[in-house]
């Protein structure tokens, strides 16, 4: 007689993610909703945002780095601009979630560093958006056009689209800041030299995309990288503090204190 074994539930019925993974997804969705709401609430005045954009342009001309118009005009009508339009859209909506999912499976420490960097950078960016609203080049009356709306069918200026994001939150450019962070994290996670190079090129590629599409100034790019670097530092400090606090209250951490008592 065959022994009876308990029937295992079909894989179709099993949860696609572990409890830990679902908790991470919930954390990110909650944080992103808070960030989006705060960014939307801090929408500034368009006139002030255009004045700030004009100040940025004057600064860039003084420093000799104003290259937004040159980049867009050089790529106008080429397949490169078509690709950059779509990479701009994919960077936040697809690449960041995909990179986090990959790192969660591949390297939990790298995942946690990128996660903490993103969360801390969101936190640091909100007061900047509130205090320094900036119109993107496509809205700043500086001769640049909105290539994404023109060429992809995704209307950046529609009422529906703008109800989900703050158009005047151009500084810092988290598109670029996060692309650099994602590229570094992915490069650290893979061994193949070609894949490492491809990952490291992601940040510069999105930097080119945000200028070519009329969405950011050079100043915005530099600010995005700087704030993301600060986010990495803040996220690292928070992780260390949490680890130290956890060790202090754990049974192993209590033993030295009890021994000294």
LUMDREN-164121 format. One line per 3 residues: their letters; for each residue z, x, y of C-alpha. Coordinates in Angstrom, 3 decimals, decimal comma, always signed. Each point is the difference from the previous one (the first is absolute). Layout:
a> Z:X:Y  ...
***
This chain:
xxx> +0,000:+0,000:+0,000  -0,934:+1,365:+3,376  +2,851:+0,669:+2,410
xxx> +0,034:-2,167:+3,076  -0,404:+1,891:+3,257  +0,696:-1,521:+3,398
xxx> -3,235:-0,910:+1,700  -0,780:+2,027:+3,114  -1,292:-1,973:+2,961
xxx> -3,690:+0,330:+0,673  -0,919:+2,701:+2,536  -1,727:-2,733:+1,960
xxx> +3,368:-1,660:+0,564  +1,798:+3,163:+1,068  +0,558:+0,647:+3,690
xxx> -2,734:+2,308:+1,318  +2,596:+2,083:+1,866  +3,487:+1,174:-0,843
xxx> +2,984:-1,320:+1,915  +0,152:+3,293:+1,908  -3,672:-0,211:+0,958
xxx> +0,381:-3,616:+1,112  +2,961:+1,031:+2,145  -2,123:+2,689:+1,670
xxx> -2,813:-2,468:+0,662  +2,479:-2,471:+1,473  +1,529:+2,703:+2,184
xxx> -3,392:+0,978:+1,384  -1,117:-3,565:+0,624  +3,257:-0,794:+1,791
xxx> -0,161:+3,183:+2,098  -3,646:-0,579:+0,852  +0,654:-3,582:+1,085
xxx> +2,849:+1,161:+2,247  -2,160:+2,791:+1,429  -2,939:-2,341:+0,596
xxx> +2,215:-2,606:+1,653  +1,616:+2,609:+2,249  -3,368:+1,473:+0,932
xxx> -1,364:-3,442:+0,792  +3,066:-0,933:+2,091  -0,365:+3,211:+2,036
xxx> -3,564:-0,781:+1,143  -0,352:+1,346:+3,523  -2,067:-1,022:+2,983
xxx> -3,737:+0,740:-0,289  -0,175:+1,315:+3,556  +2,861:+2,411:-0,602
xxx> -1,541:+1,009:-3,337  -3,320:+0,785:+1,716  +1,797:+2,028:+2,674
xxx> +1,751:+2,003:-2,723  -3,335:+0,527:-1,740  -1,473:+1,264:+3,277
xxx> +2,929:+2,427:+0,328  -0,686:+1,258:-3,518  -3,679:+0,496:+0,815
xxx> +0,871:+1,957:+3,151  +2,373:+2,194:-2,018  -2,620:+0,623:-2,683
xxx> -2,641:+0,921:+2,581  +2,481:+2,369:+1,634  +0,682:+1,633:-3,380
xxx> -3,682:-0,015:-0,981  +0,487:-2,045:-3,178  -1,579:-3,335:+0,984
xxx> -2,549:-0,321:-2,801  +0,129:-3,684:-0,988  -3,303:-0,970:+1,658
xxx> -1,752:+3,114:-1,314  +1,078:-0,772:-3,572  -1,033:-3,658:+0,130
xxx> -3,362:+0,724:+1,627  -0,778:+2,795:-2,473  +0,601:-2,296:-2,985
xxx> -1,560:-3,158:+1,434  -2,569:-1,496:-2,364  +0,816:+2,359:-2,893
xxx> +1,285:-0,715:-3,502  +3,021:+2,148:+0,824  +1,226:-2,551:+2,537
xxx> -0,549:-2,778:-2,555  +2,238:+1,863:-2,454  +2,628:+0,777:+2,645
xxx> +0,175:-3,665:+1,027  +0,935:-0,970:-3,537  +2,347:+2,943:-0,516
xxx> +1,883:-1,078:+3,115  +0,542:-3,444:-1,510  +0,909:+1,383:-3,425
xxx> +2,445:+2,640:+1,255  +2,910:-2,362:+0,610  -0,916:-2,932:-2,213
xxx> -0,986:+1,834:-3,186  +0,650:+3,738:+0,085  +3,673:-0,047:+0,978
xxx> +1,004:-2,581:-2,664  -2,205:+1,786:-2,542  +1,522:+3,392:+0,802
xxx> +3,532:-1,369:-0,261  -0,784:-1,627:-3,352  -1,575:+3,220:-1,308
xxx> +2,931:+2,144:+1,136  +2,529:-2,472:-1,418  -1,583:+0,537:-3,406
xxx> -0,801:+3,690:+0,435  +2,941:+1,501:+1,883  +3,039:-2,003:+1,034
xxx> +1,299:+2,678:+2,442  -3,359:+0,113:+1,842  -0,108:-3,790:+0,035
xxx> +3,466:-0,161:+1,552  -0,921:+2,556:+2,670  -3,133:-1,900:+0,994
xxx> +1,837:-3,333:-0,102  +2,811:+1,306:+2,202  -2,509:+1,555:+2,401
xxx> -1,855:-3,277:+0,448  +3,149:-2,082:+0,469  +1,535:+2,453:+2,481
xxx> -3,270:+0,332:+1,924  -0,249:-3,768:+0,382  +3,536:+0,016:+1,396
xxx> -0,785:+2,775:+2,488  -3,270:-1,575:+1,150  +1,290:-3,406:+1,068
xxx> +1,801:+1,135:+3,200  -3,061:+2,082:+0,941  -2,248:-3,054:-0,255
xxx> +2,434:-1,945:+2,182  +0,426:+2,683:+2,660  -3,551:+1,360:+0,095
xxx> -2,667:-2,620:-0,771  -3,466:+1,559:-0,163  -3,375:-1,698:-0,273
xxx> -2,260:+1,546:-2,646  -3,245:+1,534:+1,316  -1,970:-3,091:-1,033
xxx> +2,130:-2,094:+2,412  +0,599:+2,612:+2,705  -3,335:-0,351:+1,834
xxx> -0,915:+3,640:-0,604  -3,454:-0,593:-1,481  +0,928:-0,079:-3,701
xxx> -0,871:-2,934:-2,235  +1,689:-1,725:-2,926  -2,205:+1,192:-2,858
xxx> +2,099:-1,700:-2,675  -0,557:-3,459:+1,442  -3,689:+0,791:+0,571
xxx> -0,770:+1,439:-3,428  +2,443:-1,278:-2,635  +0,422:-3,690:+0,704
xxx> +3,753:+0,540:+0,412  +0,754:-1,230:+3,531  +2,662:+2,236:+1,527
xxx> +0,163:-2,206:+3,082  +0,145:-3,460:-1,571  +2,988:-2,264:+0,645
xxx> +0,789:-0,061:-3,709  -0,080:+3,790:-0,362  +1,975:+0,761:+3,151
xxx> +2,696:-2,475:-1,032  +0,960:+2,494:-2,744  +0,159:+3,176:+2,052
xxx> +0,601:+1,358:+3,489  -3,292:+1,164:+1,515  +1,849:+1,975:+2,660
xxx> +1,947:+2,144:-2,491  -2,439:+2,906:+0,037  +2,668:+2,673:+0,475
xxx> +0,926:+1,418:-2,429  -2,957:-0,247:-2,378  +1,709:-0,680:-3,307
xxx> -3,430:-0,258:-1,585  -0,254:+3,770:+0,389  +3,672:+0,848:-0,373
xxx> +0,251:-1,823:-3,321  -3,357:+1,365:-1,177  +1,301:+3,544:+0,507
xxx> +3,246:-0,839:-1,821  -1,879:-1,660:-2,872  -2,380:+2,949:-0,287
xxx> +2,824:+2,529:-0,188  +1,912:-2,062:-2,582  -3,059:-0,515:-2,207
xxx> -0,973:+3,672:+0,270  +3,473:+0,937:-1,225  -0,298:-2,424:-2,924
xxx> -3,312:+1,219:-1,462  -0,906:+3,349:-1,545  -3,792:+0,028:+0,304
xxx> -1,002:+2,125:+3,032  -2,898:-2,308:+0,859  +2,285:-3,036:-0,014
xxx> +2,559:+1,869:+2,116  -2,681:+0,788:+2,578  -1,244:-3,589:-0,050
xxx> +3,531:-1,267:+0,596  +0,594:+2,397:+2,887  -3,262:-1,076:+1,619
xxx> +1,136:-3,626:+0,110  +2,022:+0,467:+3,191  -2,811:+1,702:+1,999
xxx> -2,481:-2,570:-1,310  +2,071:-2,901:+1,324  +0,482:+1,940:+3,232
xxx> -3,782:+0,053:+0,373  -0,189:-3,689:-0,973  +2,456:-1,240:+2,624
xxx> -1,946:+1,771:+2,747  -3,457:-0,965:-1,243  +0,967:-3,669:-0,263
xxx> +1,465:-0,142:+3,508  +3,561:-0,650:-1,156  +1,909:+3,078:+1,131
xxx> +0,005:+2,859:+2,464  +0,635:+3,623:-0,949  +3,429:-0,414:+1,613
xxx> +0,780:-2,881:-2,375  -0,907:+2,164:-2,990  +2,305:+2,820:+1,083
xxx> +2,794:-2,500:+0,647  -0,534:-1,584:-3,414  +0,307:+3,313:-1,818
xxx> +3,064:+0,954:+2,055  +1,810:-3,298:-0,597  -0,823:+0,084:-3,719
xxx> +1,400:+3,543:-0,179  +3,147:-1,270:+1,714  +0,034:-2,885:-2,480
xxx> -0,128:+2,484:-2,859  +2,961:+1,868:+1,493  +1,997:-3,182:+0,559
xxx> -0,829:-1,294:-3,478  +1,057:+3,295:-1,565  +3,305:-0,006:+1,893
xxx> +0,672:-3,601:-1,037  -0,706:+0,837:-3,653  +2,332:+3,010:+0,130
xxx> +2,738:-2,051:+1,636  -0,359:-2,697:-2,659  +0,104:+2,609:-2,766
xxx> +3,084:+1,680:+1,484  +1,767:-3,307:+0,493  -0,841:-1,055:-3,564
xxx> +1,377:+3,258:-1,396  +3,199:-0,336:+2,011  +0,853:-3,430:-1,407
xxx> -1,131:+0,632:-3,585  +2,597:+0,758:-2,699  -1,282:+3,572:-0,234
xxx> +0,364:+0,369:+3,750  +3,551:-1,393:-0,049  +1,291:+2,487:-2,551
xxx> +0,326:+2,971:+2,429  +1,816:-2,185:+2,515  +2,377:-1,324:-2,667
xxx> +0,627:+3,524:-1,267  +0,978:+1,122:+3,485  +2,349:-2,950:+0,531
***
